[in-house]
Amino acid sequence: MEELLALAASMEQEAIDGYLALSRRMKDMGRPELSSVFDSLVAEELGHLGKVGDWRAALEYRDGGNLTPPPEQLFDDEGAGVVAPELLSAYRAFSTAVRNEERAFVFWTYVSAHAQSDEIRNAAERMAREELGHVAKLRRERRRAFHAERSQVLDINQAELRSLESRLSGLLRHLAAKSSGNEQVRIQDLAQQADLRAEAIAAHPFGTTPRGVKVPQAAVEEALPLCEFLADCYLDLGDRASAEEDADRARSYAAQVIHCLRALRGLAGMRQPET
């Protein structure tokens, strides 16, 4: 029983550490509104950890020492730690939290179903109920975020890939104008590639369009997040294209955009997400 409660505490601490890291990253990246969202998730998890501590104390188990690590890492930030911050939103943050709590709920349900004693079974069921309550609360927060952000997002599916590539070219040329030497030449080459992709798409449109996705307006107003979005679009097209020629072209474009991403992340003075 003591090991089970130590495991519960370890899982809560894992989530706390994950949300703290995301909060710090959002603050460093100039997204204080998202930093506060992750701070609120940290507070939620600290409250949950406190309940586990109270439970251990009530059962007269020591509240300290080495925590039992989970059998596998259960917390998953789903790419929030590396994606361009412009592609994140409060809705996505809460969605990540919801899925992590659902994963924890399933874990405790599994423990309960395979428990070898009534004491362990009852404890696991209690943890499952706690996680389910957390899921319900976070789902409510996610709904609020969705309704608050609906008027602030851009339906990318209505925008043509050609116009997005042209926008990327313009943003790259603006960056090139502020650069010099080999760096300037490299950025100009990337802008030219974007122009060529736009021209090719205008002359030979893809038979399949990217899946409908909504992202914040900021995601298409700066070169780095726009590059990330275009890479996702082309990879999606490569997977779903009905014609092999379209699939090959989409993957080729995705490769070009990924090279562009790497170049942008290496530019002096630009934000550089961890990779």
VEXGUTI-187660 format. One record per residue: residue number from 1; residue in one letter; x, y, z of N, C-alpha, C in turn. Coordinates in steps of 0.02 Angstrom, whole numbers, plus 50000, padded with zeros to 5 digits. Layout:
N
NUM | a | X | Y | Z | X | Y | Z | X | Y | Z;
...
This chain:
275
1 | m | 50042 | 49940 | 50000 | 50000 | 50000 | 50000 | 50044 | 50063 | 50000;
2 | e | 50097 | 50062 | 50041 | 50141 | 50119 | 50044 | 50175 | 50131 | 49976;
3 | e | 50194 | 50076 | 49943 | 50224 | 50082 | 49876 | 50175 | 50111 | 49826;
4 | l | 50112 | 50092 | 49831 | 50061 | 50117 | 49785 | 50053 | 50193 | 49793;
5 | l | 50050 | 50216 | 49856 | 50042 | 50288 | 49868 | 50105 | 50326 | 49848;
6 | a | 50163 | 50295 | 49857 | 50225 | 50327 | 49835 | 50225 | 50334 | 49759;
7 | l | 50199 | 50283 | 49724 | 50193 | 50285 | 49651 | 50146 | 50342 | 49630;
8 | a | 50090 | 50349 | 49666 | 50043 | 50403 | 49651 | 50076 | 50471 | 49658;
9 | a | 50115 | 50479 | 49712 | 50150 | 50542 | 49722 | 50201 | 50555 | 49667;
10 | s | 50235 | 50503 | 49646 | 50285 | 50509 | 49593 | 50253 | 50531 | 49527;
11 | m | 50195 | 50503 | 49512 | 50160 | 50521 | 49450 | 50138 | 50594 | 49452;
12 | e | 50112 | 50617 | 49509 | 50091 | 50686 | 49515 | 50151 | 50732 | 49508;
13 | q | 50208 | 50713 | 49538 | 50268 | 50755 | 49533 | 50293 | 50758 | 49461;
14 | e | 50286 | 50704 | 49424 | 50307 | 50703 | 49354 | 50267 | 50754 | 49314;
15 | a | 50202 | 50757 | 49327 | 50159 | 50805 | 49292 | 50178 | 50877 | 49312;
16 | i | 50190 | 50888 | 49377 | 50210 | 50954 | 49400 | 50273 | 50977 | 49365;
17 | d | 50323 | 50934 | 49362 | 50386 | 50952 | 49330 | 50376 | 50968 | 49256;
18 | g | 50332 | 50928 | 49223 | 50319 | 50940 | 49152 | 50286 | 51007 | 49140;
19 | y | 50235 | 51024 | 49179 | 50201 | 51088 | 49170 | 50245 | 51147 | 49190;
20 | l | 50288 | 51138 | 49241 | 50334 | 51191 | 49259 | 50382 | 51207 | 49202;
21 | a | 50407 | 51154 | 49169 | 50453 | 51164 | 49113 | 50418 | 51201 | 49056;
22 | l | 50355 | 51184 | 49043 | 50318 | 51217 | 48989 | 50303 | 51290 | 49008;
23 | s | 50288 | 51302 | 49071 | 50276 | 51371 | 49093 | 50338 | 51414 | 49083;
24 | r | 50395 | 51387 | 49102 | 50458 | 51425 | 49094 | 50471 | 51439 | 49020;
25 | r | 50458 | 51388 | 48978 | 50472 | 51397 | 48907 | 50426 | 51451 | 48877;
26 | m | 50362 | 51449 | 48895 | 50316 | 51500 | 48869 | 50335 | 51570 | 48893;
27 | k | 50359 | 51576 | 48954 | 50380 | 51641 | 48980 | 50442 | 51665 | 48941;
28 | d | 50490 | 51620 | 48930 | 50550 | 51638 | 48893 | 50534 | 51656 | 48821;
29 | m | 50482 | 51626 | 48793 | 50464 | 51638 | 48723 | 50416 | 51696 | 48714;
30 | g | 50402 | 51732 | 48768 | 50359 | 51790 | 48761 | 50285 | 51775 | 48758;
31 | r | 50263 | 51719 | 48788 | 50192 | 51702 | 48790 | 50169 | 51698 | 48863;
32 | p | 50166 | 51755 | 48898 | 50148 | 51754 | 48970 | 50078 | 51727 | 48982;
33 | e | 50032 | 51736 | 48934 | 49964 | 51711 | 48944 | 49962 | 51635 | 48946;
34 | l | 50006 | 51602 | 48907 | 50010 | 51529 | 48909 | 50050 | 51506 | 48969;
35 | s | 50099 | 51546 | 48989 | 50137 | 51529 | 49050 | 50089 | 51525 | 49109;
36 | s | 50041 | 51571 | 49112 | 49994 | 51571 | 49168 | 49948 | 51510 | 49164;
37 | v | 49932 | 51487 | 49103 | 49891 | 51427 | 49096 | 49927 | 51367 | 49126;
38 | f | 49991 | 51359 | 49109 | 50029 | 51303 | 49135 | 50040 | 51311 | 49211;
39 | d | 50047 | 51373 | 49234 | 50052 | 51384 | 49306 | 49989 | 51360 | 49342;
40 | s | 49931 | 51371 | 49311 | 49869 | 51348 | 49342 | 49865 | 51272 | 49344;
41 | l | 49894 | 51240 | 49292 | 49896 | 51167 | 49292 | 49944 | 51141 | 49345;
42 | v | 49999 | 51177 | 49356 | 50045 | 51159 | 49410 | 50008 | 51162 | 49477;
43 | a | 49969 | 51215 | 49487 | 49931 | 51222 | 49549 | 49882 | 51165 | 49559;
44 | e | 49850 | 51144 | 49505 | 49803 | 51088 | 49509 | 49840 | 51024 | 49530;
45 | e | 49897 | 51012 | 49499 | 49934 | 50951 | 49515 | 49963 | 50953 | 49586;
46 | l | 49984 | 51013 | 49608 | 50008 | 51019 | 49677 | 49953 | 51003 | 49727;
47 | g | 49891 | 51025 | 49710 | 49835 | 51009 | 49753 | 49822 | 50934 | 49755;
48 | h | 49830 | 50902 | 49698 | 49820 | 50829 | 49695 | 49875 | 50793 | 49733;
49 | l | 49937 | 50818 | 49726 | 49993 | 50789 | 49763 | 49982 | 50797 | 49838;
50 | g | 49955 | 50854 | 49858 | 49940 | 50865 | 49928 | 49890 | 50816 | 49956;
51 | k | 49840 | 50799 | 49915 | 49790 | 50749 | 49936 | 49823 | 50681 | 49947;
52 | v | 49868 | 50663 | 49903 | 49903 | 50600 | 49911 | 49944 | 50601 | 49975;
53 | g | 49977 | 50658 | 49988 | 50016 | 50664 | 50050 | 49972 | 50659 | 50112;
54 | d | 49914 | 50691 | 50110 | 49868 | 50686 | 50167 | 49846 | 50614 | 50178;
55 | w | 49834 | 50580 | 50123 | 49811 | 50510 | 50126 | 49865 | 50467 | 50158;
56 | r | 49927 | 50477 | 50137 | 49983 | 50439 | 50164 | 49991 | 50453 | 50239;
57 | a | 49983 | 50517 | 50257 | 49991 | 50536 | 50327 | 49935 | 50505 | 50370;
58 | a | 49874 | 50504 | 50343 | 49818 | 50476 | 50380 | 49828 | 50401 | 50392;
59 | l | 49861 | 50369 | 50345 | 49874 | 50297 | 50352 | 49941 | 50284 | 50388;
60 | e | 49971 | 50339 | 50411 | 50033 | 50336 | 50450 | 50092 | 50307 | 50410;
61 | y | 50093 | 50323 | 50345 | 50151 | 50306 | 50304 | 50197 | 50366 | 50302;
62 | r | 50260 | 50355 | 50297 | 50307 | 50411 | 50297 | 50296 | 50452 | 50233;
63 | d | 50301 | 50517 | 50240 | 50289 | 50562 | 50184 | 50356 | 50590 | 50161;
64 | g | 50395 | 50550 | 50129 | 50460 | 50573 | 50106 | 50500 | 50515 | 50080;
65 | g | 50565 | 50525 | 50075 | 50608 | 50472 | 50049 | 50604 | 50468 | 49973;
66 | n | 50631 | 50416 | 49947 | 50632 | 50407 | 49874 | 50562 | 50387 | 49849;
67 | l | 50539 | 50423 | 49797 | 50475 | 50408 | 49768 | 50483 | 50351 | 49717;
68 | t | 50435 | 50308 | 49715 | 50436 | 50253 | 49667 | 50423 | 50280 | 49597;
69 | p | 50468 | 50269 | 49549 | 50455 | 50295 | 49482 | 50400 | 50256 | 49447;
70 | p | 50360 | 50289 | 49404 | 50309 | 50252 | 49367 | 50342 | 50199 | 49323;
71 | p | 50306 | 50146 | 49305 | 50334 | 50094 | 49262 | 50355 | 50121 | 49194;
72 | e | 50325 | 50176 | 49173 | 50345 | 50210 | 49112 | 50326 | 50283 | 49120;
73 | q | 50355 | 50326 | 49079 | 50338 | 50397 | 49085 | 50267 | 50407 | 49061;
74 | l | 50224 | 50430 | 49106 | 50154 | 50439 | 49089 | 50139 | 50510 | 49065;
75 | f | 50179 | 50559 | 49088 | 50166 | 50628 | 49066 | 50194 | 50639 | 48996;
76 | d | 50154 | 50669 | 48953 | 50173 | 50681 | 48884 | 50152 | 50752 | 48866;
77 | d | 50201 | 50796 | 48849 | 50182 | 50864 | 48832 | 50159 | 50870 | 48759;
78 | e | 50159 | 50815 | 48722 | 50133 | 50811 | 48653 | 50163 | 50864 | 48607;
79 | g | 50228 | 50874 | 48616 | 50264 | 50920 | 48571 | 50263 | 50992 | 48593;
80 | a | 50227 | 51009 | 48646 | 50223 | 51080 | 48667 | 50291 | 51107 | 48688;
81 | g | 50337 | 51062 | 48706 | 50403 | 51084 | 48728 | 50450 | 51102 | 48671;
82 | v | 50431 | 51086 | 48609 | 50476 | 51100 | 48553 | 50442 | 51139 | 48497;
83 | v | 50376 | 51138 | 48493 | 50342 | 51172 | 48438 | 50347 | 51248 | 48447;
84 | a | 50343 | 51285 | 48392 | 50344 | 51358 | 48397 | 50286 | 51381 | 48441;
85 | p | 50299 | 51427 | 48488 | 50246 | 51446 | 48535 | 50186 | 51477 | 48502;
86 | e | 50194 | 51506 | 48442 | 50136 | 51535 | 48407 | 50085 | 51482 | 48387;
87 | l | 50107 | 51419 | 48384 | 50061 | 51365 | 48366 | 50024 | 51338 | 48427;
88 | l | 50040 | 51364 | 48486 | 50006 | 51342 | 48547 | 49950 | 51389 | 48565;
89 | s | 49904 | 51365 | 48605 | 49848 | 51405 | 48630 | 49827 | 51376 | 48696;
90 | a | 49785 | 51414 | 48733 | 49760 | 51388 | 48796 | 49720 | 51324 | 48785;
91 | y | 49682 | 51322 | 48729 | 49643 | 51262 | 48714 | 49688 | 51202 | 48706;
92 | r | 49742 | 51210 | 48669 | 49788 | 51153 | 48659 | 49821 | 51133 | 48725;
93 | a | 49838 | 51184 | 48766 | 49869 | 51168 | 48831 | 49822 | 51127 | 48874;
94 | f | 49759 | 51147 | 48877 | 49711 | 51110 | 48918 | 49696 | 51041 | 48887;
95 | s | 49699 | 51037 | 48820 | 49688 | 50972 | 48788 | 49744 | 50924 | 48807;
96 | t | 49806 | 50948 | 48809 | 49861 | 50906 | 48830 | 49851 | 50882 | 48902;
97 | a | 49829 | 50929 | 48945 | 49817 | 50911 | 49016 | 49762 | 50859 | 49022;
98 | v | 49708 | 50868 | 48983 | 49652 | 50821 | 48985 | 49676 | 50751 | 48967;
99 | r | 49715 | 50746 | 48913 | 49737 | 50679 | 48891 | 49784 | 50648 | 48942;
100 | n | 49826 | 50689 | 48975 | 49869 | 50661 | 49026 | 49830 | 50636 | 49086;
101 | e | 49778 | 50672 | 49106 | 49736 | 50650 | 49162 | 49697 | 50587 | 49143;
102 | e | 49674 | 50584 | 49080 | 49638 | 50524 | 49058 | 49685 | 50464 | 49058;
103 | r | 49749 | 50476 | 49040 | 49798 | 50421 | 49040 | 49809 | 50396 | 49111;
104 | a | 49812 | 50443 | 49159 | 49821 | 50424 | 49229 | 49760 | 50386 | 49254;
105 | f | 49700 | 50408 | 49234 | 49639 | 50374 | 49254 | 49639 | 50302 | 49230;
106 | v | 49658 | 50292 | 49166 | 49661 | 50224 | 49139 | 49711 | 50182 | 49177;
107 | f | 49768 | 50212 | 49195 | 49819 | 50176 | 49233 | 49791 | 50150 | 49299;
108 | w | 49759 | 50194 | 49337 | 49733 | 50173 | 49402 | 49675 | 50124 | 49396;
109 | t | 49637 | 50130 | 49342 | 49584 | 50081 | 49330 | 49614 | 50012 | 49318;
110 | y | 49669 | 50011 | 49281 | 49704 | 49948 | 49267 | 49731 | 49918 | 49332;
111 | v | 49761 | 49961 | 49375 | 49788 | 49937 | 49438 | 49732 | 49907 | 49480;
112 | s | 49675 | 49941 | 49483 | 49618 | 49917 | 49522 | 49594 | 49849 | 49496;
113 | a | 49591 | 49842 | 49431 | 49564 | 49780 | 49402 | 49611 | 49721 | 49415;
114 | h | 49675 | 49733 | 49425 | 49723 | 49679 | 49434 | 49751 | 49675 | 49505;
115 | a | 49720 | 49712 | 49551 | 49745 | 49712 | 49620 | 49737 | 49644 | 49652;
116 | q | 49785 | 49626 | 49694 | 49784 | 49562 | 49728 | 49754 | 49566 | 49798;
117 | s | 49736 | 49627 | 49820 | 49706 | 49634 | 49886 | 49652 | 49688 | 49884;
118 | d | 49605 | 49685 | 49930 | 49552 | 49735 | 49933 | 49581 | 49804 | 49949;
119 | e | 49633 | 49805 | 49991 | 49663 | 49869 | 50010 | 49691 | 49905 | 49950;
120 | i | 49729 | 49869 | 49909 | 49757 | 49899 | 49848 | 49703 | 49917 | 49799;
121 | r | 49653 | 49873 | 49792 | 49598 | 49886 | 49745 | 49561 | 49951 | 49765;
122 | n | 49546 | 49957 | 49828 | 49509 | 50016 | 49851 | 49550 | 50080 | 49843;
123 | a | 49615 | 50074 | 49856 | 49659 | 50132 | 49848 | 49663 | 50153 | 49775;
124 | a | 49670 | 50105 | 49730 | 49674 | 50120 | 49658 | 49609 | 50150 | 49633;
125 | e | 49553 | 50125 | 49659 | 49488 | 50152 | 49639 | 49481 | 50225 | 49662;
126 | r | 49507 | 50239 | 49722 | 49505 | 50307 | 49746 | 49547 | 50353 | 49702;
127 | m | 49607 | 50330 | 49683 | 49649 | 50370 | 49639 | 49615 | 50380 | 49571;
128 | a | 49582 | 50328 | 49546 | 49547 | 50334 | 49482 | 49491 | 50387 | 49487;
129 | r | 49455 | 50387 | 49543 | 49401 | 50437 | 49552 | 49430 | 50507 | 49555;
130 | e | 49488 | 50514 | 49589 | 49521 | 50579 | 49592 | 49540 | 50603 | 49522;
131 | e | 49569 | 50558 | 49483 | 49590 | 50577 | 49415 | 49530 | 50593 | 49372;
132 | l | 49476 | 50557 | 49380 | 49416 | 50570 | 49340 | 49387 | 50639 | 49357;
133 | g | 49389 | 50657 | 49421 | 49366 | 50723 | 49439 | 49409 | 50777 | 49408;
134 | h | 49475 | 50764 | 49406 | 49521 | 50810 | 49375 | 49507 | 50816 | 49300;
135 | v | 49493 | 50760 | 49268 | 49476 | 50761 | 49196 | 49415 | 50805 | 49184;
136 | a | 49363 | 50798 | 49225 | 49302 | 50836 | 49216 | 49316 | 50911 | 49222;
137 | k | 49356 | 50930 | 49272 | 49371 | 51001 | 49282 | 49411 | 51029 | 49224;
138 | l | 49461 | 50992 | 49201 | 49502 | 51016 | 49146 | 49462 | 51019 | 49081;
139 | r | 49416 | 50973 | 49072 | 49373 | 50975 | 49012 | 49331 | 51039 | 49012;
140 | r | 49306 | 51059 | 49071 | 49268 | 51121 | 49074 | 49312 | 51181 | 49056;
141 | e | 49375 | 51181 | 49080 | 49421 | 51235 | 49063 | 49436 | 51234 | 48989;
142 | r | 49442 | 51175 | 48960 | 49456 | 51170 | 48889 | 49398 | 51198 | 48848;
143 | r | 49336 | 51184 | 48869 | 49278 | 51211 | 48833 | 49278 | 51288 | 48836;
144 | r | 49294 | 51315 | 48894 | 49296 | 51388 | 48900 | 49349 | 51417 | 48854;
145 | a | 49407 | 51385 | 48852 | 49461 | 51409 | 48808 | 49440 | 51405 | 48735;
146 | f | 49405 | 51352 | 48717 | 49384 | 51343 | 48647 | 49338 | 51400 | 48627;
147 | h | 49288 | 51415 | 48668 | 49241 | 51468 | 48651 | 49274 | 51537 | 48652;
148 | a | 49322 | 51546 | 48697 | 49358 | 51610 | 48700 | 49402 | 51621 | 48639;
149 | e | 49428 | 51567 | 48611 | 49476 | 51573 | 48556 | 49446 | 51566 | 48487;
150 | r | 49382 | 51548 | 48483 | 49353 | 51535 | 48417 | 49358 | 51594 | 48371;
151 | s | 49350 | 51654 | 48398 | 49352 | 51713 | 48355 | 49423 | 51737 | 48342;
152 | q | 49473 | 51704 | 48372 | 49542 | 51726 | 48367 | 49584 | 51679 | 48324;
153 | v | 49553 | 51629 | 48293 | 49591 | 51581 | 48254 | 49577 | 51589 | 48180;
154 | l | 49624 | 51566 | 48142 | 49619 | 51569 | 48069 | 49607 | 51499 | 48042;
155 | d | 49556 | 51491 | 48001 | 49543 | 51426 | 47971 | 49589 | 51419 | 47911;
156 | i | 49646 | 51387 | 47922 | 49697 | 51380 | 47870 | 49671 | 51342 | 47810;
157 | n | 49623 | 51299 | 47820 | 49599 | 51259 | 47764 | 49568 | 51301 | 47709;
158 | q | 49549 | 51363 | 47726 | 49519 | 51407 | 47676 | 49572 | 51447 | 47638;
159 | a | 49633 | 51444 | 47663 | 49688 | 51480 | 47630 | 49725 | 51432 | 47584;
160 | e | 49743 | 51455 | 47526 | 49778 | 51412 | 47479 | 49851 | 51405 | 47500;
161 | l | 49880 | 51347 | 47486 | 49951 | 51337 | 47500 | 49994 | 51388 | 47463;
162 | r | 49971 | 51406 | 47404 | 50010 | 51454 | 47365 | 50017 | 51520 | 47402;
163 | s | 49962 | 51545 | 47432 | 49966 | 51609 | 47467 | 50008 | 51604 | 47530;
164 | l | 50007 | 51545 | 47562 | 50049 | 51536 | 47621 | 50123 | 51535 | 47602;
165 | e | 50139 | 51503 | 47546 | 50208 | 51503 | 47523 | 50231 | 51573 | 47503;
166 | s | 50186 | 51610 | 47472 | 50204 | 51679 | 47453 | 50216 | 51721 | 47516;
167 | r | 50175 | 51709 | 47567 | 50185 | 51746 | 47629 | 50251 | 51727 | 47661;
168 | l | 50268 | 51662 | 47658 | 50332 | 51640 | 47686 | 50390 | 51674 | 47649;
169 | s | 50384 | 51677 | 47583 | 50437 | 51709 | 47543 | 50446 | 51781 | 47565;
170 | g | 50392 | 51817 | 47574 | 50396 | 51887 | 47595 | 50429 | 51894 | 47663;
171 | l | 50411 | 51850 | 47710 | 50440 | 51852 | 47777 | 50515 | 51837 | 47775;
172 | l | 50534 | 51789 | 47732 | 50604 | 51771 | 47726 | 50644 | 51828 | 47694;
173 | r | 50616 | 51862 | 47645 | 50651 | 51918 | 47614 | 50660 | 51975 | 47663;
174 | h | 50611 | 51983 | 47707 | 50617 | 52034 | 47759 | 50675 | 52017 | 47806;
175 | l | 50681 | 51953 | 47824 | 50736 | 51931 | 47866 | 50803 | 51940 | 47830;
176 | a | 50804 | 51924 | 47765 | 50865 | 51930 | 47726 | 50890 | 52002 | 47725;
177 | a | 50842 | 52049 | 47721 | 50861 | 52120 | 47718 | 50895 | 52142 | 47782;
178 | k | 50883 | 52107 | 47836 | 50914 | 52125 | 47900 | 50977 | 52084 | 47914;
179 | s | 50995 | 52041 | 47866 | 51054 | 51998 | 47874 | 51109 | 52020 | 47828;
180 | s | 51164 | 51983 | 47828 | 51220 | 52000 | 47784 | 51261 | 51938 | 47769;
181 | g | 51303 | 51942 | 47719 | 51349 | 51888 | 47703 | 51315 | 51824 | 47683;
182 | n | 51345 | 51768 | 47703 | 51318 | 51702 | 47686 | 51248 | 51691 | 47713;
183 | e | 51236 | 51720 | 47772 | 51170 | 51712 | 47802 | 51116 | 51744 | 47758;
184 | q | 51130 | 51802 | 47731 | 51083 | 51836 | 47687 | 51070 | 51796 | 47624;
185 | v | 51124 | 51769 | 47595 | 51118 | 51729 | 47534 | 51075 | 51667 | 47547;
186 | r | 51087 | 51635 | 47605 | 51050 | 51574 | 47622 | 50976 | 51589 | 47629;
187 | i | 50959 | 51644 | 47662 | 50888 | 51661 | 47672 | 50855 | 51679 | 47605;
188 | q | 50892 | 51714 | 47562 | 50865 | 51731 | 47496 | 50851 | 51668 | 47456;
189 | d | 50895 | 51619 | 47461 | 50885 | 51555 | 47427 | 50821 | 51521 | 47453;
190 | l | 50810 | 51523 | 47518 | 50750 | 51493 | 47547 | 50687 | 51529 | 47523;
191 | a | 50692 | 51595 | 47517 | 50634 | 51633 | 47492 | 50620 | 51615 | 47420;
192 | q | 50673 | 51605 | 47380 | 50664 | 51585 | 47310 | 50631 | 51517 | 47306;
193 | q | 50651 | 51470 | 47349 | 50619 | 51404 | 47350 | 50545 | 51410 | 47365;
194 | a | 50527 | 51454 | 47412 | 50456 | 51464 | 47428 | 50418 | 51491 | 47367;
195 | d | 50449 | 51538 | 47331 | 50418 | 51564 | 47270 | 50407 | 51509 | 47218;
196 | l | 50457 | 51466 | 47210 | 50452 | 51412 | 47161 | 50397 | 51362 | 47180;
197 | r | 50391 | 51348 | 47245 | 50337 | 51304 | 47267 | 50269 | 51336 | 47254;
198 | a | 50264 | 51401 | 47267 | 50201 | 51435 | 47255 | 50182 | 51433 | 47181;
199 | e | 50232 | 51444 | 47138 | 50219 | 51443 | 47066 | 50199 | 51373 | 47043;
200 | a | 50233 | 51322 | 47069 | 50217 | 51254 | 47049 | 50147 | 51234 | 47072;
201 | i | 50128 | 51256 | 47132 | 50061 | 51239 | 47157 | 50008 | 51274 | 47115;
202 | a | 50023 | 51336 | 47094 | 49975 | 51373 | 47052 | 49966 | 51338 | 46984;
203 | a | 50022 | 51313 | 46956 | 50019 | 51280 | 46891 | 49991 | 51210 | 46896;
204 | h | 50006 | 51174 | 46951 | 49984 | 51105 | 46959 | 49960 | 51094 | 47031;
205 | p | 49898 | 51113 | 47045 | 49872 | 51106 | 47113 | 49872 | 51032 | 47135;
206 | f | 49880 | 51022 | 47200 | 49875 | 50954 | 47227 | 49802 | 50930 | 47221;
207 | g | 49795 | 50866 | 47208 | 49728 | 50837 | 47204 | 49694 | 50831 | 47271;
208 | t | 49734 | 50833 | 47324 | 49708 | 50828 | 47392 | 49727 | 50891 | 47430;
209 | t | 49683 | 50913 | 47474 | 49699 | 50972 | 47515 | 49716 | 50950 | 47586;
210 | p | 49755 | 50990 | 47622 | 49771 | 50971 | 47691 | 49708 | 50968 | 47733;
211 | r | 49710 | 50928 | 47786 | 49654 | 50924 | 47832 | 49639 | 50992 | 47861;
212 | g | 49575 | 51006 | 47873 | 49556 | 51069 | 47903 | 49586 | 51077 | 47972;
213 | v | 49624 | 51129 | 47982 | 49657 | 51142 | 48046 | 49648 | 51215 | 48064;
214 | k | 49634 | 51229 | 48128 | 49631 | 51297 | 48151 | 49690 | 51312 | 48195;
215 | v | 49724 | 51367 | 48180 | 49782 | 51387 | 48220 | 49776 | 51462 | 48233;
216 | p | 49809 | 51487 | 48285 | 49808 | 51559 | 48298 | 49833 | 51599 | 48238;
217 | q | 49805 | 51659 | 48229 | 49827 | 51703 | 48175 | 49902 | 51713 | 48175;
218 | a | 49932 | 51716 | 48236 | 50004 | 51728 | 48241 | 50045 | 51673 | 48207;
219 | a | 50014 | 51615 | 48198 | 50051 | 51558 | 48169 | 50070 | 51570 | 48096;
220 | v | 50037 | 51617 | 48063 | 50054 | 51630 | 47992 | 50081 | 51699 | 47983;
221 | e | 50100 | 51732 | 48037 | 50125 | 51800 | 48032 | 50200 | 51803 | 48044;
222 | e | 50231 | 51748 | 48063 | 50304 | 51745 | 48073 | 50331 | 51684 | 48036;
223 | a | 50393 | 51690 | 48013 | 50421 | 51639 | 47970 | 50427 | 51571 | 48003;
224 | l | 50450 | 51568 | 48066 | 50462 | 51504 | 48098 | 50398 | 51463 | 48108;
225 | p | 50345 | 51491 | 48140 | 50284 | 51451 | 48148 | 50251 | 51435 | 48081;
226 | l | 50255 | 51482 | 48033 | 50226 | 51468 | 47967 | 50262 | 51410 | 47934;
227 | c | 50328 | 51408 | 47941 | 50367 | 51352 | 47914 | 50345 | 51286 | 47947;
228 | e | 50336 | 51286 | 48012 | 50315 | 51226 | 48047 | 50247 | 51203 | 48021;
229 | f | 50202 | 51250 | 48012 | 50135 | 51232 | 47988 | 50138 | 51204 | 47917;
230 | l | 50177 | 51235 | 47873 | 50182 | 51211 | 47805 | 50213 | 51141 | 47803;
231 | a | 50262 | 51129 | 47845 | 50291 | 51062 | 47848 | 50239 | 51010 | 47866;
232 | d | 50196 | 51026 | 47915 | 50142 | 50981 | 47934 | 50094 | 50970 | 47876;
233 | c | 50078 | 51024 | 47840 | 50032 | 51019 | 47783 | 50059 | 50971 | 47730;
234 | y | 50122 | 50980 | 47712 | 50151 | 50939 | 47659 | 50160 | 50866 | 47681;
235 | l | 50178 | 50855 | 47744 | 50183 | 50786 | 47768 | 50115 | 50753 | 47767;
236 | d | 50063 | 50791 | 47785 | 49995 | 50764 | 47783 | 49974 | 50747 | 47711;
237 | l | 49990 | 50793 | 47666 | 49975 | 50780 | 47595 | 50013 | 50720 | 47569;
238 | g | 50075 | 50712 | 47590 | 50114 | 50655 | 47568 | 50085 | 50589 | 47590;
239 | d | 50054 | 50589 | 47649 | 50023 | 50528 | 47676 | 49956 | 50512 | 47643;
240 | r | 49919 | 50565 | 47623 | 49851 | 50554 | 47601 | 49839 | 50562 | 47526;
241 | a | 49890 | 50584 | 47490 | 49881 | 50596 | 47418 | 49862 | 50532 | 47382;
242 | s | 49813 | 50537 | 47339 | 49790 | 50478 | 47302 | 49837 | 50462 | 47243;
243 | a | 49871 | 50512 | 47217 | 49917 | 50502 | 47162 | 49989 | 50500 | 47188;
244 | e | 50027 | 50452 | 47165 | 50096 | 50445 | 47188 | 50138 | 50507 | 47171;
245 | e | 50123 | 50537 | 47114 | 50160 | 50598 | 47095 | 50148 | 50653 | 47146;
246 | d | 50086 | 50662 | 47168 | 50071 | 50712 | 47218 | 50105 | 50696 | 47285;
247 | a | 50105 | 50632 | 47302 | 50136 | 50611 | 47365 | 50211 | 50626 | 47364;
248 | d | 50244 | 50611 | 47309 | 50316 | 50624 | 47304 | 50330 | 50698 | 47306;
249 | r | 50289 | 50737 | 47272 | 50300 | 50810 | 47270 | 50290 | 50840 | 47340;
250 | a | 50238 | 50817 | 47375 | 50224 | 50842 | 47442 | 50281 | 50827 | 47489;
251 | r | 50308 | 50766 | 47485 | 50364 | 50747 | 47529 | 50427 | 50788 | 47512;
252 | s | 50436 | 50802 | 47447 | 50493 | 50843 | 47427 | 50487 | 50913 | 47455;
253 | y | 50426 | 50941 | 47452 | 50413 | 51008 | 47480 | 50423 | 51007 | 47556;
254 | a | 50400 | 50953 | 47588 | 50409 | 50948 | 47661 | 50483 | 50948 | 47679;
255 | a | 50523 | 50913 | 47640 | 50595 | 50911 | 47653 | 50626 | 50981 | 47646;
256 | q | 50605 | 51018 | 47594 | 50631 | 51086 | 47585 | 50612 | 51131 | 47644;
257 | v | 50550 | 51125 | 47666 | 50526 | 51168 | 47721 | 50562 | 51150 | 47786;
258 | i | 50575 | 51086 | 47796 | 50611 | 51066 | 47857 | 50682 | 51094 | 47857;
259 | h | 50714 | 51095 | 47798 | 50780 | 51127 | 47794 | 50774 | 51202 | 47809;
260 | c | 50720 | 51232 | 47787 | 50708 | 51302 | 47802 | 50700 | 51312 | 47877;
261 | l | 50664 | 51267 | 47909 | 50655 | 51270 | 47982 | 50721 | 51269 | 48018;
262 | r | 50764 | 51223 | 47998 | 50829 | 51216 | 48032 | 50871 | 51280 | 48022;
263 | a | 50866 | 51309 | 47963 | 50903 | 51371 | 47951 | 50877 | 51428 | 47994;
264 | l | 50811 | 51433 | 47999 | 50781 | 51486 | 48039 | 50799 | 51479 | 48113;
265 | r | 50799 | 51418 | 48137 | 50815 | 51407 | 48207 | 50887 | 51424 | 48223;
266 | g | 50929 | 51423 | 48172 | 50999 | 51438 | 48183 | 51017 | 51511 | 48174;
267 | l | 50969 | 51552 | 48153 | 50985 | 51622 | 48142 | 51000 | 51657 | 48207;
268 | a | 51051 | 51696 | 48207 | 51070 | 51735 | 48267 | 51013 | 51783 | 48283;
269 | g | 50995 | 51785 | 48347 | 50944 | 51831 | 48371 | 50874 | 51805 | 48367;
270 | m | 50864 | 51747 | 48334 | 50796 | 51719 | 48330 | 50785 | 51672 | 48388;
271 | r | 50723 | 51661 | 48407 | 50706 | 51614 | 48459 | 50723 | 51544 | 48435;
272 | q | 50750 | 51504 | 48478 | 50773 | 51437 | 48458 | 50742 | 51385 | 48505;
273 | p | 50685 | 51353 | 48485 | 50657 | 51301 | 48526 | 50706 | 51244 | 48535;
274 | e | 50703 | 51209 | 48591 | 50746 | 51151 | 48602 | 50728 | 51096 | 48554;
275 | t | 50778 | 51060 | 48531 | 50766 | 51003 | 48486 | 50799 | 50942 | 48514;
